[in-house]
Amino acid sequence: MGLGRFGGGLGVTKWFLEQGANVLLTDLASKEDLREELRELGEHPNLTLILGEHRKEDFSTADVVIANPAVPKPWENEYLKTAWEHNIEVTTEIALVVHELDRNQVVGVTGTAGKSTTVAMLHEALLGSEIAAHIGGNIGGSLLSSLQQIKQSDGVIIELSSAMLWWLDKVGEWAPRVAVLTTVEENHIDWHGTFEEYCRCKRCLFEHQHCEDVSITQDPTSSFSGLTVLGAHNERNAAVAFLAAVEMGANVESARKAIQAFKGLPHRLQTVVSGYYNDSKSTTPTATALAIDAFQDASKVHVIVGGYDKKLDLSLLADQSLRVAKMYAIGDTAKTICALAKGNVQDCGTLAVAVYEAMRTMREGDVLVLSPGCASWDQFDNYEQRGQEFIALVNTASHQQVH
């Protein structure tokens, strides 16, 4: 149910076909919308496609239903309810992955912000200590395709979203030997319904751990010197990644050097050209505040904010207008942000207009940061597409300025 665009649906479909199963793939998106993913999937005699719709009869006659964790409030979904009413097993790609792995070799990482960076830092730390390591989960792709290559002595780092944890809790009592929590802020209320339910799902990572297992939570006062990446928030990410790496057998010095050398992930305070930063992965107000904190002088920061409305309180995001040079609002939440803001803010509507207005306004020594504090789904397929457009706009404008 749901091929999706992050690779989990693709991975699980391929894996079941390799096992000799008959797979019916159903997605509300059209063939045209999924053309890239379908090209990668290819054709198979055991594969049936139902696109542009879901049909209840498919959910009442299957042996097993694999739900995409992006489906919001699954307990209310009419198709999943049909499967449950017919006593059909409903699970997810990530539940299949953890079932195939020894939990003792797994580090699970969750949190509102910093998950992917922490996973990537931890991965570098293990590799730097010559420990073979694999990453999967919410960071993209599927580990199902590489199960044969994962040895018992390898480390496996899985990024787990709150939705993935909801499903893991529903289908069984699983926990990794090492569990890492970065931060917890209000997020994904549109999926969970309430902040309390979102928090409950984050706690599920620790719920079924054994007494000899390890739980690591982020210390808001922790630091980590010598990092290549910007920001105090990344020092905190580095601290938990380092502790988890050592727990998995990494050499202390090797792990430290590997984390310090880490250059960062795309769309996370990524330098586009000097003075321009792509932080499109920022999808909460707190993430935007942290991005601004990463710069020495907030009064020289121009920030582009706004996007899809996840029903979050945007007061913190709007408040950033009081300390930056100027704020440029885009997307569905632009009008709300402008109404809440007490500082210098402009409703630009689109990213292209925001970049143009910022470049027109900026003075020498100023920086421009795309750090939306909101999801991307109102104007873009995902945060990557939003970040890529920002990079293209900046590079085009920079090229025109040079010539």
ZIURTA-V308606 format. One record per backbone hydrogen bond with DSSP energy under -0.5 kcal/mol. NH is the residue of the N-H (numbers start at 0). CO is the residue of the C=O. If there is no record, write none. Layout:
{{NH | CO} {NH | CO}}
//
This chain:
{{1 | 25} {8 | 2} {10 | 6} {11 | 7} {12 | 8} {13 | 9} {14 | 10} {15 | 11} {16 | 12} {17 | 13} {18 | 14} {19 | 16} {20 | 15} {22 | 20} {22 | 45} {24 | 22} {24 | 47} {25 | 23} {26 | 49} {33 | 29} {34 | 31} {37 | 33} {38 | 34} {39 | 35} {40 | 36} {41 | 37} {46 | 43} {47 | 22} {49 | 24} {51 | 26} {51 | 28} {52 | 26} {57 | 54} {58 | 54} {58 | 55} {59 | 55} {60 | 56} {61 | 57} {64 | 88} {66 | 64} {66 | 90} {67 | 0} {70 | 67} {72 | 190} {75 | 72} {76 | 72} {76 | 73} {80 | 76} {81 | 77} {82 | 78} {83 | 79} {84 | 80} {85 | 81} {86 | 83} {87 | 82} {88 | 62} {90 | 64} {95 | 91} {96 | 92} {97 | 93} {98 | 94} {99 | 95} {99 | 96} {100 | 96} {100 | 97} {102 | 100} {104 | 101} {105 | 102} {106 | 155} {107 | 177} {108 | 157} {109 | 179} {111 | 182} {117 | 113} {118 | 114} {119 | 115} {120 | 116} {121 | 117} {122 | 118} {123 | 119} {124 | 120} {125 | 121} {126 | 122} {127 | 123} {128 | 124} {128 | 125} {129 | 126} {130 | 125} {131 | 129} {133 | 154} {135 | 156} {137 | 158} {139 | 136} {140 | 5} {144 | 141} {145 | 142} {146 | 143} {148 | 145} {149 | 145} {149 | 146} {150 | 148} {153 | 150} {154 | 131} {155 | 104} {156 | 133} {157 | 106} {157 | 155} {158 | 135} {158 | 156} {159 | 108} {159 | 157} {160 | 158} {164 | 160} {165 | 161} {166 | 162} {167 | 163} {168 | 164} {169 | 165} {170 | 166} {171 | 167} {173 | 171} {176 | 102} {176 | 105} {177 | 105} {178 | 176} {178 | 213} {179 | 107} {180 | 215} {181 | 109} {189 | 309} {190 | 187} {191 | 187} {192 | 188} {197 | 193} {198 | 194} {199 | 195} {200 | 196} {201 | 197} {202 | 198} {203 | 199} {204 | 201} {205 | 202} {206 | 202} {207 | 203} {208 | 205} {212 | 209} {213 | 176} {215 | 178} {217 | 180} {217 | 181} {219 | 217} {221 | 218} {226 | 223} {227 | 259} {234 | 230} {235 | 231} {236 | 232} {237 | 233} {238 | 234} {239 | 235} {240 | 236} {241 | 237} {242 | 238} {243 | 239} {244 | 240} {245 | 241} {246 | 242} {247 | 243} {248 | 245} {249 | 244} {254 | 250} {255 | 251} {256 | 252} {257 | 253} {258 | 254} {259 | 255} {260 | 256} {261 | 257} {261 | 258} {267 | 264} {269 | 277} {271 | 272} {271 | 275} {272 | 275} {275 | 272} {276 | 367} {277 | 269} {278 | 276} {278 | 369} {280 | 266} {281 | 278} {282 | 280} {287 | 283} {288 | 284} {289 | 285} {290 | 286} {291 | 287} {292 | 288} {293 | 289} {293 | 290} {294 | 291} {297 | 295} {299 | 296} {300 | 297} {301 | 366} {302 | 325} {303 | 368} {304 | 302} {304 | 327} {305 | 371} {307 | 374} {309 | 307} {313 | 311} {317 | 313} {318 | 314} {319 | 315} {319 | 316} {320 | 317} {321 | 318} {322 | 319} {323 | 319} {324 | 297} {324 | 300} {325 | 300} {326 | 343} {327 | 302} {328 | 345} {329 | 304} {330 | 348} {332 | 306} {333 | 330} {336 | 332} {337 | 333} {338 | 334} {339 | 335} {340 | 336} {343 | 320} {344 | 342} {345 | 326} {347 | 328} {347 | 345} {348 | 328} {349 | 347} {353 | 349} {354 | 350} {355 | 351} {356 | 352} {357 | 353} {358 | 354} {359 | 355} {360 | 356} {361 | 357} {365 | 362} {366 | 299} {367 | 274} {368 | 301} {369 | 276} {370 | 303} {370 | 368} {372 | 281} {373 | 281} {374 | 307} {378 | 375} {379 | 375} {385 | 381} {386 | 382} {387 | 383} {388 | 384} {389 | 385} {390 | 386} {391 | 387} {392 | 388} {393 | 389} {394 | 390} {395 | 391} {396 | 392} {397 | 393} {398 | 394} {399 | 395} {400 | 396} {401 | 397} {402 | 398}}
//
